[in-house]
């Protein structure tokens, strides 16, 4: 599989773009004419710079408003094309994209367009060049790949082919299976882009909101299945117009792009096993059985404060690491670690972020295969020297800089707790309060990073993304995106902050980057757990009394039931499947907090309607605290 990306897809000058594209592992690129024209160098300089990065130029684009022009315009169009052919020869590329005409003076007619392309194909042939015709979704006369193919078919020239672009096909809702009837050798190039579903002008939508395959709502996989079924075995290229990407890191966007192509073609190969396009032989998306542990990094003083919080939640100190300053706190199937080592990754994370979650370990079917898949998708494998008695647990660097470890039941990793931890005497001294499992983990990041996080999780793990929700903070909106698997053993909420003034934005600023902001712990009976929390000295977040008056009216709840909710500061939600209960802790450190939840009768949401009330309560508490607390 040859991978490519259009230079217009990422930010920076041409040199910065080429460096990022090469570093991400692409084989080649589409050179966008503007990127060449704004570069202060000759075509030969550009060609050498591209070759020096180990890249090929697969496509020169775009050539606009060519076919179907009146006579005087037609002559100028062919003259322009000849000058671009001169440039292509100097750059060392043989394929030019011609997009369907949008000029108001252009003339319609399939045969007229076919004749123009045939003549241009003959001129291209004399130079050893090719032309590819693409239907723009907003083309004046041609805006459908089926019509574009008919023009190419009637042109009937070996040097004239079709270029298909997933955005132009999917934005108009064109049946992708019509591509299957096109001979693969007449498809000269394939461009790929995803996009969110938005009702807006096609041109504006295309120019500002495209994103990587897997980041939007389009059925790009079905599009690519149809292309693969034709026998096409040429480059797969990303052409992404996105305001957010134009201001982002070229390196990060390029890595996302390569990941999206590998992920896309891995899934297409599994659905279309007879395709010609070669793809890496890696394990399918990984099934996650659950969160095995969550590790915090802290210094000795803050570790004691964290331990006191764990005790108020009914956790018991169950073990101490055999060779490191790492303590194990357990309740039900929840394992929390506190790491106070003075060297290694956890200590580096503490220096950067303070007391925070630095590592999440997932239980999977095959830990080694998980790391191999993640590495094939561009994740960095993590290793550090092992101490006495430590197991080599496969790990990668996650997005945001944290670690993800993986264990399974197939190897010595199954005995990790017995091997690496010595039992603690406190294990029989503290009574649990009914917490059973990690319900979900909430990670907070800048909004412009969210697509990267979504692609990372959905490409590696067998998960799905739910519709994005706007969470109203008094200081602005926070975009919340759920990533989860079918059985609920992995649930992540990604919260993208657009303003530093929001609670999420404040957390990012105080912790110097994206991180886990809260952990939701599941229980079987919220009222029993709430009662036990009182005896432990737990301080719940104080919810406004007005909330309970409103929730009683919204859900027609009885007075006794609402009184119990009010007494324990429990928030409530209900949908067609069941009920949901939430208790929040006060904030700790720089904004981290715990949530305790109960799901009843198949409720699958996350209490989104309650977020505004929770945020308001947290902000009231922040204002009430003395400075520095």
Steps between C-alpha positions, in 0.01 A plus 500: 500500500651831390394782729486867410378832635430832330731776617194719558393264780752622758642829623842654452717598208589242237814388682312448828227309318746269327683426824173411677374289209824302479526455878146357512599231249314604187629375168412810302287808469272711287664835448244775519581775255481777761762326715734494202429857391565645846832315533806709419679249280502350153300192400829311497568616859157377609543167321837442665369597844213252463732220383742576784213429742450161336166603348341489156265751342200289404279787384517866402179689568269672444443601137171686491237605247625302202234297323200633308617860458399734212754525218704797621513361857573150368816616325626663818412188703717280278782756515480499880510121502813493284677734744401276790631200306835682479493544876406137562797382296734716708342374824522139386136400526282354228140548620293820510158537659236681296195585707162548337428848373330756723538801269172683420604519134555125467278299266334173588506178303657160566644468150644852500684428826613157375643653183695756702644234728589278202693781335677586824576132549672491163713799595583339834595172331766676289668606825452170686241660729147412609192697602236402755149645494311557826138601558477781753185470711417860402607474134293714263412218263679193641465433874466121513772238451261304275486787250874556532557132421276523194709792373823304557347193334400699192839673488637147450866585544765304688637819659160620625360349819266565789585640843251422775475690827297364791382847604352587162317168482381474860406865553240467225381161624596325175480121511860385553432161346476663157881525520526121483407505131800719408810311376776534759761594240293802399504636854826695500488629858293476819458787746354441844341727756234471768278776638238564768140499379408868463226660296689775316626616163706222340796719411523655848456158662780358290740788550471522879372180660666199343689268733683168497318176419354374827474845657171603339160354418540393136498130399855526365558129557212408267638745242842340519354149483340594170827643369696193611250271325592659164854367528654844551846463649641853478570758771248587767521868577357735760366834384388685811382860519451586866545832681602321818768297322638812331584636843616173654828315526613371156658197666190406701263545206725294272517219759121505528476482123723195468316332789166564332612337174648191667187462714268549203672248277537247781123504541436497124729198461293311756178580312644460147754215534571484125619858460831569326614777735752355745465592868698416815408164649395600851245385755148634467379777730565392855224382735538654845377295796537778751721759669754305705652791688532878506829640624553838665832675536565715807765606747500356852285774657240501222501120500380507859223744409402277208501193727265679742262569209513134400413398857196728505388314187538165674823389333744290696878486475548149365862489395838660455714456190793261548763748378339843449319759706162403360201415720193304393152607610208272420123472524290258298665472158657846527878530541654841565875552527697785658854537366750718693815384322770766455599383153341345193194600301265555794740746662544687172121521471480639854756771426302602192140467623506465880282238669315338213412178320809391308408148389193295413526123461244308295429128515486366145495166320863525387729769643778449246261519204354819645837674503580372152175640361553831678854526362379427145259790547775740599499470881836501680596188692609578855771320696707589803748299713337235717559478872542177698190281481332709231328353198545641151151633439436613140433874481460794265493875537142615479377829364560784742831352612374240749571128491277205418604155621333173397465168673330176397421156635725314256843564653676568828321835496196321640686477833612864505350588837640192678840545334556872539324586828546392860175488705439787743378468859237772449305273267273377781462829686282710267151402385403560135189705412368302204706634212538227239674622184628795302192620314679754280804723483467866398793655317522871434688663213497809283219473250736502201657178631174306521508350151846357572376335819189361329701350214758355740243311708266389223780376272678289763210371709167346408302807597248740353451873534170640613347830382682805632328690781540868590554543874401848616752664732418856616825607331441323169429169332691177553462235229458150642554184294443149636714208384371161617477132413185294467522329839591809702835365621673807354331837522685827442362852494714750312437861594636765267543847646494806275545761774739511793219657704296178499559248777653262246721774356615600850595137570712481184677823586569398859627151411700621197329283245236240427432250777245288683274746681268258672436131558148361531466197729199271470294359787202267535288713738561876499305562822685235701829628365402861579414400856836326541679804359360710785662271755834528318504878516455540124408853393263499203472791261217721624224515238257793488164436662338649190626203302286258699185706454563491126588131477186409699286685247684371192472133595185506721693361798345441842583732788664222702721400210609859431566551872747209491672643194522841666632362829797329334555757219423236238427611143244305297430427135268265315457387140292239318727222626549578867621729777833659588629634832811713563690625804803724452789564732639846553799594286848384596842620391451728195146396416495120507192335652323168543149404395294213639224365277231236484339384176161333517309299238728558205566874522791566262551875528726712719264744665573776248195711608656523848837634386400866523387454862820318592718770340308779672547329837872451438545864405316615812736288707807639321389857577440413865847352555788721616760579233745217447268231636 
